Amino acid sequence: MIFWLNYRKTLDIRAAPSAHPRRARGLLSRDHQMKFFRFLPFLGIFCCLFLSSCGDLGTMGFNSDATGIHNSSVFKFLNPSNLFRLTSTNNSKRFYPAPVSNSVVKTARSFKRDKHGMPTYPDRVRHRVVRTTAYSHEENEVGVPWRKNALGTYLKYGAVRSAAADWSKYPVGTKFKIKGLPYTYIVDDYGSALVGTNTIDIYHPNLSSMRRWGNRHIEIAVIQWGDWDRTLNILAGRTHHTHTRKMYYAARAKLKAGKVARN
């Protein structure tokens, strides 16, 4: 078919000089149209590559609250004013936390350490230096439902953001602030690699953002402790897994010993 069109086009062009002037112009304009249509596939490929490279921009504008991805705020980045805000230099400063205070580092020296060398704080201490890592649903881990946390709800990345931790250290629902960032983080997830450590895993909506965060020590302030009773009720039905069983018995022992803080 393509060969026939090219052959017909060649005949038309050759006939153009001897044809009527008006018909000759029509034949030549049709030749330009054919060139344009042959260019369309390449234009489509270019647009696809351009849009895929803009994935981070859309994610930065992604505002997921308790309703998850089914929210009209997902498309707020399409507003030109929001687009300017997202691409401004001030926005990049909101990604990285502020340096840890010397006073917090000094206080941490008096506590026991976990396997990563990070202090294990009693619940009465709310200002802490912690080791953080990052994770994303785009890692596609086996057995992990798409964009869901351990509670079965959607992971958050808006004014309130999701975090994972050992629930015997930070019970479900614990809220904290990261120094230098305006967001509130809530512990609504856990991970097997976090059990027995004081590490907090910060949720990010894509792999690029996750890798930018990496592994860093930050200062946090616990603004509200989670619900220990709810934590035990959830973990009690999941003791067939090794990591959840460890969290369950550690949380229960801590609760019985009266070493937990109440708001």
C-alpha positions in Angstrom: 0.0 0.0 0.0 2.8 2.4 0.9 4.6 1.5 -2.3 1.5 2.2 -4.3 1.0 5.6 -2.7 4.7 6.6 -3.3 4.4 5.4 -6.9 1.2 7.4 -7.5 2.7 10.5 -5.9 5.7 10.2 -8.2 3.5 10.0 -11.3 1.5 13.0 -10.1 4.6 15.1 -9.5 6.0 14.2 -12.9 2.7 15.2 -14.5 2.4 18.4 -12.7 4.4 20.6 -15.1 2.3 19.6 -18.1 -1.0 19.8 -16.2 -3.3 22.8 -15.9 -1.7 25.4 -13.5 -4.5 25.0 -11.0 -4.3 21.2 -11.0 -0.5 21.4 -10.8 -0.8 23.4 -7.6 -3.3 20.9 -6.2 -0.9 18.0 -7.0 2.0 19.7 -5.3 -0.1 20.6 -2.2 -1.1 17.0 -2.0 2.5 16.0 -2.0 3.1 18.3 1.0 0.2 16.7 2.8 1.6 13.2 2.2 4.9 14.4 3.7 3.0 15.7 6.8 1.2 12.5 7.3 4.4 10.5 7.1 5.9 12.8 9.8 3.0 12.1 12.2 4.3 8.8 13.7 7.6 10.5 14.6 5.7 13.4 16.2 3.7 10.9 18.3 6.8 9.2 19.5 8.4 12.5 20.4 5.3 13.5 22.4 5.3 10.2 24.3 8.9 10.6 25.3 8.3 14.2 26.4 5.3 13.3 28.5 7.1 10.4 30.2 10.0 12.6 31.1 7.5 15.0 32.8 6.3 12.3 35.3 8.0 13.9 38.3 6.2 17.2 37.6 2.8 15.5 37.8 3.8 13.6 40.9 5.0 16.8 42.7 1.6 18.2 42.2 0.0 15.0 43.4 -2.0 15.7 46.5 -3.3 12.5 48.1 -5.2 12.8 51.3 -7.4 10.3 53.1 -9.4 9.7 49.9 -6.4 8.5 48.1 -6.0 8.8 44.4 -9.7 9.2 43.8 -9.6 13.0 44.4 -9.9 15.9 42.0 -6.8 17.5 43.7 -4.8 15.0 41.7 -5.0 17.4 38.7 -4.2 20.6 40.5 -0.8 20.7 38.8 -2.6 21.5 35.6 -3.4 25.0 36.9 -0.7 27.4 35.5 -0.3 29.1 38.9 0.5 25.7 40.5 2.8 24.8 37.7 4.8 28.0 38.4 4.9 27.1 42.1 6.1 23.6 41.4 8.9 24.7 39.1 10.1 27.6 41.3 13.3 27.3 43.2 11.5 27.7 46.5 9.7 24.4 46.0 13.0 22.4 45.8 13.8 23.6 49.4 10.7 21.9 50.7 12.0 18.4 49.7 15.1 18.3 51.9 14.9 18.5 55.8 16.8 21.0 57.9 20.1 19.9 59.6 19.8 18.1 62.9 20.2 20.4 66.0 23.4 19.9 68.1 21.3 19.7 71.2 19.3 16.7 69.8 22.5 14.9 68.8 23.9 15.5 72.3 20.8 14.1 74.0 20.9 11.0 71.8 24.3 9.9 73.1 22.9 8.7 76.4 20.6 6.1 74.9 21.1 2.5 73.6 21.7 1.9 69.9 20.1 -0.3 67.4 21.9 -2.3 64.7 22.3 0.8 62.6 23.8 2.8 65.5 20.8 4.9 66.0 19.4 5.7 69.6 16.5 3.9 71.0 14.4 6.6 72.8 11.9 6.2 75.6 8.5 7.5 74.6 8.8 10.5 76.8 11.4 11.9 74.4 9.6 13.5 71.5 12.5 15.3 69.7 14.7 12.7 68.1 17.3 12.1 65.5 16.3 9.1 63.4 17.6 7.2 60.4 15.2 7.4 57.5 14.9 5.5 54.3 12.5 5.9 51.4 10.1 3.5 49.6 7.5 3.7 46.8 4.7 1.6 45.5 6.5 1.7 42.2 9.0 -0.8 43.5 6.3 -3.4 42.9 7.3 -5.6 45.9 5.8 -9.1 45.9 2.8 -9.3 48.1 2.4 -5.6 48.4 -0.9 -4.2 47.0 -0.7 -1.3 44.7 -0.5 2.0 46.6 -2.0 0.5 49.7 -0.6 0.5 53.2 -0.7 -2.1 56.0 -4.2 -0.8 57.0 -5.6 -1.4 53.5 -6.0 2.3 52.8 -4.2 4.5 50.2 -0.7 5.7 51.0 -0.7 9.5 51.4 1.5 12.1 49.8 0.0 15.5 50.4 -0.2 17.8 53.4 -0.3 14.5 55.4 2.2 11.9 54.2 2.6 8.2 55.0 5.5 6.6 56.8 6.4 3.0 57.8 8.1 1.9 61.0 8.3 -0.8 63.6 4.9 -0.6 65.3 6.4 -1.6 68.6 8.4 1.6 68.4 5.9 3.9 66.7 2.3 2.5 67.1 -0.1 2.9 64.2 -1.4 6.5 63.9 1.7 8.1 65.3 2.1 11.6 63.8 5.4 13.5 63.6 7.0 16.5 61.9 10.3 16.6 60.1 12.4 19.6 60.9 12.4 22.0 58.0 9.4 20.5 56.2 5.8 21.7 56.5 4.2 18.3 56.2 2.7 16.0 58.9 3.8 12.4 58.7 1.6 9.5 59.9 2.7 5.9 60.6 0.2 3.8 58.7 2.6 1.1 57.3 5.3 -1.3 58.3 8.0 -3.4 56.6 9.9 -6.5 57.6 13.3 -4.7 57.3 12.2 -2.1 59.8 11.4 -4.6 62.6 13.8 -4.3 65.6 15.2 -1.0 64.4 14.4 2.7 65.0 14.4 3.5 61.2 11.4 5.3 59.7 10.6 4.6 56.0 9.2 7.7 54.2 6.7 7.0 51.4 7.4 8.6 48.0 5.0 8.3 45.0 7.7 7.5 42.5 11.2 6.0 42.2 12.9 9.2 41.2 11.7 11.0 44.4 12.5 7.9 46.5 16.1 7.8 45.2 16.5 11.6 45.8 15.6 11.1 49.5 17.8 8.0 49.8 19.1 7.2 53.3 19.5 10.2 55.6 19.5 11.2 59.3 16.9 13.7 60.2 15.3 15.4 63.3 11.7 14.7 64.0 9.2 15.8 66.7 6.5 13.4 67.7 3.3 15.5 67.9 0.9 12.6 68.7 1.4 9.0 69.7 -0.6 6.3 67.9 -3.1 3.9 69.4 -1.4 1.0 71.2 -4.7 -0.9 71.6 -5.4 -0.6 67.9 -1.9 -1.7 67.1 -2.2 -4.9 69.1 -5.6 -5.7 67.6 -4.3 -5.4 64.1 -1.0 -7.3 64.7 -2.8 -10.1 66.7 -4.4 -11.4 63.5 -1.1 -11.3 61.6 1.2 -13.4 63.9 1.6 -16.1 61.2 4.2 -13.8 59.7 7.6 -13.6 61.4 8.0 -9.8 61.3 4.5 -9.0 62.4 4.7 -11.6 65.2 7.9 -9.9 66.5 6.2 -6.5 66.5 3.1 -7.9 68.3 5.0 -9.5 71.2 7.4 -6.5 71.5 4.4 -4.1 71.6 2.5 -6.2 74.1 5.5 -6.5 76.4 6.1 -2.8 76.3 2.4 -2.1 77.0 2.3 -4.5 80.0 5.5 -3.0 81.4 3.9 0.5 81.3 6.6 1.9 79.1 4.3 3.5 76.6 3.4 7.2 76.4 -0.2 8.4 76.2 -1.3 11.6 74.6 
